[in-house]
Amino acid sequence: MTDSLSIGDVDIDFADRNAALSLLEYTPASILRNGSIAKHNTGVYFHVVPVDPVTHLCSINYEEAENLGLYKVDLLNVHVYEQIKNEEHLLSLMNSPVDWTLFQYPEFTSQLIHLGNHCELVAALKPSSVNEIAMILALIRPGKRHLINICKNHGFGAIMSDIWTVSDGGYAFHKSHATSYAVLVKVHANLLVEQLRISLDTAV
């Protein structure tokens, strides 16, 4: 089975994952916790897997299941999407330019998804693109934190050859994963600005 199925890390974001799952047939993934099988927080299987008849979870914990070729998909609740009106609104927020100077102000960055706890680092690195936001998101993972000072002193170009390499020093982001998160940061930034403008227009 492993030969016929490509193993990967797939995350899909929803405003309400339970609403999405209510429309689908699936088996919740399981995780080994304190020696016992428990329900995985986000993972599900959309193909046939062995099921525990009592818990109705996959009877193999997700790490062993992956080694056997079973393909887990993580469905995540993301609060930002609760404020997106429709697909057109989302595409507009994705494609609109960002005022990157706002990222210098902790009053703004503290509200941003994924970056809210890293205001000082964001201000120091002065990102000006989605790619640079992706690199910041990679830098704050354990496997790449050793590159932070290099980036601070020499800029994003100085870490380009190392930031996306496989690391043995702890958890690190793949470029595709970090970039998708960075696009969400851009969407949230534009959404915050849009909401501020609406508030000011309403006040007037």
C-alpha positions, -999 to +999 in steps of 0.1 A: +000+000+000+029+024+007+041+020-028+008+031-043+000+060-020+021+092-017+025+102+019+023+139+027+012+165+052-022+179+041-039+206+062-072+221+052-085+252+070-122+258+078-142+284+096-161+254+112-145+220+106-175+203+122-199+218+097-177+205+069-173+170+084-211+167+088-213+164+051-186+137+047-179+101+056-147+098+075-129+080+103-112+100+131-075+095+134-060+083+167-029+092+186-010+074+213-013+095+245+001+083+278+001+047+266-035+048+254-052+054+221-070+088+220-087+108+193-064+129+172-073+166+175-076+173+138-068+143+117-093+122+098-092+095+071-114+096+040-105+061+029-110+027+044-089+021+076-091-004+104-116+009+130-119+002+167-155-010+172-158+007+206-142+041+201-149+043+163-114+057+159-088+043+135-074+014+155-038+023+145-022+055+159-015+080+132+023+076+132+021+039+126-007+044+102+014+067+081+042+041+079+016+017+066+005+040+039-027+053+054-033+089+045-044+113+072-058+147+064-059+174+091-090+197+091-084+228+112-106+255+126-092+289+116-110+319+132-100+343+104-123+325+079-153+333+101-150+368+089-147+360+052-180+366+034-175+344+003-149+332-022-149+366-040-141+383-007-113+359+000-097+363-034-099+401-031-080+399+003-055+375-012-048+396-043-049+431-028-015+448-020-004+449+016+008+480+035+040+463+048+049+493+070+020+482+093+041+452+103+065+476+121+038+483+147+031+458+175-004+472+179-011+457+144+011+426+143-001+415+177-036+409+161-022+388+132-027+351+131+005+331+134+026+362+141+008+378+171+034+365+196+064+376+175+060+413+171+095+422+180+110+398+155+087+409+127+095+445+133+133+437+133+131+418+101+109+442+082+091+418+059+079+432+025+065+401+008+046+369+013+078+349+008+095+369+036+065+362+059+069+325+051+106+327+061+097+343+094+072+316+100+099+290+094+124+309+116+102+307+146+101+269+144+127+251+166+146+236+136+155+270+122+158+294+151+195+294+148+191+314+116+173+343+133+204+364+141+219+358+107+186+371+092+186+401+115+221+411+107+223+403+070+187+401+057+165+374+042+189+367+013+215+354+038+193+325+049+178+315+016+201+285+011+193+271+046+158+280+055+140+253+035+166+225+039+157+194+059+168+198+095+178+174+123+177+201+149+140+201+156+107+207+139+109+228+108+085+240+081+084+229+045+083+259+021+048+249+009+034+248+044+050+281+054+039+298+023+002+288+027+004+302+063+020+334+050-009+339+025-033+336+054-013+362+073-017+385+043-054+378+041-057+386+078-037+418+075-059+431+047-090+420+066-079+440+096-074+471+075-107+466+057-125+463+091-108+495+104-119+514+073-155+502+077-154+513+113-141+547+105-167+552+077-195+541+100-183+565+127-183+594+103 
